[in-house]
Amino acid sequence: MKLKGKKIGILFESDFYENEIFYYKFRFPEEGADLHFLTRLWGQNHITFLGHEYKIPVDCNESFEKITDEELETYSAIIIPSGMVSDRLRYTEDSNKIPPAAEFMRRAFNKKNILKGIICHGMWLMAPVIDVIKGRRVVVHNNLISDAKNYGLQYINEDVVVDKDLITGRSGGHCHMFAKKIIEILSNE
C-alpha cells in the first residue's frame, strides 16, 4: 500500500473517458489512496455524469467549490483527466471571470506540496490561468501541441513528463503510465 494516507482528487464532469476514470477508480485505492471525484454540483447533492464512449453513468457528490485552503492542503495530488472533462469545466456564467475549476487549479498550483497531474486535453482547463505554469515542460495530446506552445509551455515529446510538482501525460490511453508515475512520486514523499 504505497499510497496509504495519501488523498487524491480528480476533477470530474460528463464526457469522461471511461477506461481512464475506471483505471484510476481501482488503481489508486489499490495502493491505499483516499480517492475523491470533484466537480461543480450546481446546488445539487449529486450529479450523474455519463462517459464519452459507452455512456456509463457515474455519480459525483463532492464539489471543489467548497474546498477551503486548509482542506486543499490535505490533498497529495489533484488530477485533470483527459477527454472533454476540462472543456466542460471551463464553463463560467460570467465570461469576465475565470471559471471556478480553473481558479481551483490556480489555488492548487499555489501549493507546491500538492502534485498536479494533467493528461491529454486536460490542459484546456489551464488556459485561463496559464500564468501559473507558463514555461513549464509538458506533454499533451498530439492535437494540442500548438496550443501548448502558444500557452508558452515547453512541449516534450514523451508519454509522461514530470516538471517539479507538475506531471503531464500524452493521452487517456497512457493513463496507466501516468498513474504509475503519480504513484511512484507520491510513494517517495
C-alpha positions in Angstrom: 0.0 0.0 0.0 2.3 2.7 -1.3 -0.3 5.5 -1.0 -1.7 4.8 2.4 -2.5 8.2 4.0 -2.5 10.0 0.6 -5.5 11.8 -0.7 -6.1 12.2 -4.5 -8.7 14.5 -6.1 -9.8 14.0 -9.7 -11.8 16.8 -11.3 -14.9 15.3 -13.0 -17.6 16.1 -15.5 -19.5 14.5 -18.3 -17.9 13.1 -21.4 -15.1 11.4 -19.3 -13.0 8.7 -20.9 -14.3 5.6 -19.1 -11.2 3.5 -19.5 -9.1 6.2 -17.8 -11.5 7.0 -15.0 -12.2 3.4 -14.1 -8.4 2.7 -14.1 -7.9 5.4 -11.5 -11.0 4.4 -9.6 -9.4 1.0 -8.9 -5.6 1.6 -9.2 -5.2 4.4 -6.7 -7.3 2.8 -3.9 -5.5 -0.5 -4.6 -2.4 1.3 -3.4 -4.2 2.7 -0.3 -5.1 6.2 -1.6 -8.2 8.0 -0.5 -9.8 8.9 -3.9 -12.2 11.8 -4.4 -14.0 12.9 -7.6 -14.6 16.6 -7.5 -17.0 18.7 -9.7 -19.4 21.7 -9.6 -22.6 20.5 -8.1 -24.7 23.5 -9.1 -26.6 23.4 -5.8 -27.4 19.7 -6.0 -26.4 16.9 -3.7 -25.0 14.8 -6.5 -24.9 14.7 -10.3 -24.8 11.7 -12.5 -22.3 12.1 -15.3 -22.2 10.0 -18.5 -19.0 8.7 -20.1 -18.0 9.5 -23.6 -17.7 6.1 -25.3 -20.2 3.9 -23.6 -22.4 6.5 -21.8 -21.6 4.7 -18.5 -23.2 6.7 -15.6 -21.1 7.7 -12.6 -22.4 9.7 -9.6 -20.4 12.5 -8.1 -21.3 14.1 -4.8 -18.2 16.3 -3.9 -17.7 19.9 -5.0 -14.3 21.5 -5.4 -16.0 24.9 -5.0 -16.4 24.4 -1.2 -12.9 23.3 -0.6 -11.0 25.7 1.7 -7.3 26.3 1.5 -6.9 24.2 4.7 -8.8 21.3 3.2 -6.9 21.7 -0.1 -3.7 21.2 1.8 -4.9 17.7 2.8 -4.7 16.5 -0.8 -1.5 14.9 -2.1 -2.5 15.2 -5.8 -5.1 16.9 -7.9 -5.7 15.4 -11.4 -7.3 16.9 -14.5 -8.3 13.9 -16.6 -8.4 13.5 -20.4 -11.3 13.9 -22.8 -13.9 16.7 -22.7 -14.0 17.0 -18.9 -11.7 20.0 -18.9 -13.7 21.7 -21.7 -16.9 21.3 -19.7 -15.3 22.5 -16.5 -14.1 25.7 -18.3 -17.7 26.9 -18.3 -18.3 30.2 -16.4 -21.6 32.1 -16.1 -19.7 35.4 -16.3 -17.3 35.5 -19.2 -15.4 38.2 -17.5 -14.5 35.9 -14.7 -12.1 32.9 -14.5 -14.1 29.6 -14.5 -14.3 28.2 -10.9 -12.5 25.0 -11.9 -9.6 27.0 -13.4 -9.5 29.1 -10.3 -9.4 26.0 -8.2 -6.4 24.8 -10.2 -4.7 28.2 -9.6 -5.1 27.6 -5.9 -3.7 24.1 -6.2 -0.7 25.4 -8.1 0.0 27.8 -5.3 0.6 24.8 -3.1 3.9 23.3 -4.1 3.4 20.3 -1.8 0.4 19.1 -4.0 1.3 17.1 -7.1 -0.7 18.4 -10.1 -1.5 15.9 -12.8 -2.8 16.9 -16.3 -3.3 14.4 -19.0 -4.3 14.7 -22.7 -6.9 17.5 -23.3 -6.9 18.4 -19.5 -4.5 21.3 -20.4 -7.5 23.1 -21.8 -8.7 23.9 -18.3 -5.4 25.7 -17.6 -5.8 28.2 -20.4 -7.5 30.9 -18.2 -4.7 30.6 -15.6 -1.8 29.6 -17.8 0.4 32.1 -16.0 0.8 29.5 -13.2 2.6 27.0 -15.5 4.0 29.2 -18.3 7.4 28.0 -19.3 7.0 24.5 -17.7 7.9 21.3 -19.5 4.8 19.3 -20.5 3.4 16.7 -22.9 -0.2 17.0 -24.2 -2.4 15.1 -26.7 -0.9 15.4 -30.2 -3.9 17.6 -31.2 -2.9 20.2 -28.5 0.8 20.6 -29.3 0.3 24.0 -30.9 -2.0 25.0 -28.0 0.8 24.1 -25.5 3.4 26.1 -27.5 1.0 29.1 -27.8 0.4 28.9 -24.0 4.2 29.4 -23.6 4.8 25.8 -22.5 7.8 23.6 -23.4 6.4 20.7 -25.3 8.4 17.4 -24.7 7.7 14.5 -27.0 7.4 11.8 -24.3 4.4 9.9 -23.0 4.7 11.2 -19.4 6.7 14.3 -18.4 7.5 15.4 -14.8 8.4 19.0 -14.1 8.7 19.5 -10.3 5.1 19.4 -8.9 3.5 19.0 -12.4 3.1 15.7 -14.2 1.6 15.5 -17.6 0.5 12.6 -19.8 0.0 12.4 -23.6 -3.4 10.8 -23.8 -6.1 8.9 -21.8 -4.6 5.8 -23.4 -1.5 6.5 -21.4 -3.3 6.7 -18.1 -1.6 3.6 -16.8 1.9 5.1 -17.3 0.6 8.5 -15.9 -0.9 6.8 -12.8 2.3 4.7 -12.3 4.4 7.8 -12.2 2.0 9.5 -9.8 2.2 6.5 -7.5 6.0 6.5 -7.7 6.3 10.2 -6.9 3.7 10.1 -4.0 5.2 6.9 -2.5 8.6 8.6 -2.3 7.4 11.6 -0.4 
